[in-house]
Amino acid sequence: MSHKLDKHAEAYTDNTQYDFDNEVMLKWYSERIVALTQDASSLLELGLGHGYTTNIFSQNIQRHVVLEGSSAVIENYKHKFPNCRSEMIETLFETYNTTECFDVIVLGFILEHVDDPAAILRQYKNYLSPNGQIFVSVPNAEVMNRRLGHLAGMLPNMKTLSEYDLLLGHQRYYTAETLTKELTDSGYEIVHMEGIYLKPFTSSQMSSLKLEPSVYSALCHMGVNYPELSCGLLAQARIL
């Protein structure tokens, strides 16, 4: 099964036009989670991806466990962050089992990849401590740049997956409404939902503007209050 997932590893080697966007978003939302969980001592993270979130969590959480189904992605990460002290377990999310419970569970841009998102959400309730919190981030189909493309007649369906989505192994997009339903139907109460990175134009258009880093930071700060228009959605939830 690892070999099946390894085919997507190329998308996580930082050689695409979306790398800057990924770095902005992933660093931002992981730092937001750290700020919102300062009393937590343990964190279970599903997926390594580009490694930015894992690197940040490893420096801020006493016990940090990461699950990853692709050996190639794990090797990419170890090459990029050789001094990371997190515990990494090569496993499929669906087959992972433990008696340990965690203060925080992070599903960072995971639900768009898996075959049965609701089953994953129900399964990982078993690994959440009684007062624990789960954080779920997903790509937003209704982000401002996709809305703009749709209104301009360039994108007939805002939920259409791009070639890059397919390279990443994405199976779906979410909206604030569908993410809320997915979580509540799976037995969670949403404490808070915010946006990740208010992105008005496409990646190539943003790059051509040569904006200062402070502008990207401001767009992330603005996105917190506008989840429906942001690139990603970040939901903070607990078990009902």
Residue pairs with C-beta under 8 A, 6 or more apart in sequence:
1 69
1 92
2 69
2 70
2 71
2 72
2 90
5 69
5 70
5 72
5 73
5 169
6 70
6 71
6 72
6 73
8 70
8 73
8 167
8 168
8 169
9 70
9 72
9 73
9 76
10 167
11 164
11 167
11 168
11 169
12 48
12 49
12 50
12 51
12 73
12 76
13 76
14 50
16 164
16 167
17 203
17 204
17 207
18 164
18 203
20 203
20 207
21 197
21 199
21 203
21 206
21 231
22 50
22 52
23 50
23 52
24 197
24 216
24 220
25 196
25 197
25 220
25 231
25 232
26 49
26 50
26 52
26 53
26 108
27 52
27 53
27 56
28 196
28 197
28 220
29 53
29 108
29 137
29 196
29 232
29 234
30 52
30 53
30 56
30 57
30 106
30 108
31 56
32 194
32 224
32 234
33 57
33 104
33 106
33 135
33 234
34 56
34 57
34 60
34 61
36 133
36 135
36 236
37 43
37 103
37 104
37 133
39 103
40 61
40 103
40 104
40 133
41 61
41 62
41 63
41 103
42 61
42 62
42 63
42 64
42 65
42 100
42 102
42 103
42 104
42 129
43 57
43 61
43 63
43 64
43 65
43 102
43 103
43 104
43 105
43 106
44 65
44 67
44 102
44 104
44 105
44 106
44 124
44 127
45 53
45 54
45 57
45 64
45 65
45 66
45 67
45 105
45 106
45 108
46 66
46 67
46 93
46 105
46 106
46 107
46 108
46 110
46 120
46 124
47 66
47 67
47 68
47 93
47 107
47 108
47 109
47 110
47 113
48 54
48 66
48 68
48 70
48 73
48 74
48 76
48 77
48 88
49 73
49 108
49 109
51 76
51 77
51 80
51 81
53 106
53 108
54 64
54 66
54 77
54 81
54 84
54 86
55 81
55 84
57 64
57 86
57 106
58 64
58 84
58 85
58 86
61 104
63 87
63 102
64 85
64 86
64 87
65 86
65 87
65 88
65 89
65 102
66 86
66 87
66 88
66 89
67 89
67 91
67 93
67 96
68 74
68 77
68 88
68 89
68 90
68 91
69 90
69 91
69 92
69 93
70 90
71 90
74 88
74 90
77 84
77 88
78 84
89 96
93 110
93 114
93 120
93 123
94 114
94 116
94 119
94 120
94 123
98 127
100 127
101 127
101 128
101 129
101 130
101 132
102 127
102 128
102 129
102 132
103 129
103 131
103 132
103 133
104 132
104 133
104 134
104 135
105 124
105 127
105 128
105 132
105 133
105 134
105 135
106 134
106 135
107 120
107 121
107 124
107 134
107 135
107 136
107 137
108 135
108 137
109 137
109 138
109 139
109 232
110 120
110 136
111 117
111 120
111 121
111 136
111 138
111 172
111 174
111 182
112 138
112 139
112 170
112 171
112 172
112 173
112 174
113 168
113 169
113 170
113 171
114 120
114 171
115 171
117 182
118 182
118 185
118 186
121 136
121 182
121 183
121 186
121 187
121 188
122 186
122 187
124 134
125 186
125 187
125 188
125 239
128 134
128 238
128 239
131 238
132 238
132 239
133 191
133 236
133 237
133 238
134 188
134 236
134 237
134 238
135 234
135 235
135 236
135 237
136 179
136 183
136 234
136 235
136 237
137 196
137 232
137 233
137 234
137 235
138 173
138 174
138 179
138 232
138 233
139 170
139 173
139 174
139 231
139 232
139 233
140 173
140 174
140 175
140 176
140 195
140 227
140 228
140 230
140 231
140 232
140 233
141 158
141 159
141 173
141 174
141 175
142 158
142 175
142 176
142 228
142 229
143 199
143 229
143 230
143 231
143 232
144 198
144 199
144 200
144 229
144 230
145 199
145 200
145 201
145 202
145 205
145 231
146 155
146 158
147 158
147 229
148 200
148 201
149 155
149 158
149 202
150 156
150 157
150 158
158 173
159 172
159 173
161 170
161 171
161 172
161 173
174 182
174 233
175 228
175 233
176 193
176 227
176 228
176 233
179 193
179 233
179 235
180 190
180 193
180 235
183 190
183 235
183 237
184 190
187 239
187 240
188 237
188 238
188 239
188 240
189 237
189 238
189 239
189 240
190 235
190 236
190 237
191 236
191 237
191 238
192 235
192 236
193 227
193 233
193 234
193 235
193 236
194 223
194 224
194 225
194 227
194 230
194 233
194 234
195 223
195 224
195 225
195 226
195 227
195 228
195 229
195 230
195 231
195 232
195 233
195 234
196 220
196 223
196 230
196 231
196 232
196 233
196 234
197 216
197 219
197 220
197 223
197 230
197 231
197 232
198 219
198 220
198 222
198 223
198 226
198 229
198 230
198 231
199 206
199 219
199 223
199 230
199 231
200 206
200 219
201 209
223 229
223 230
223 231
227 233
227 234
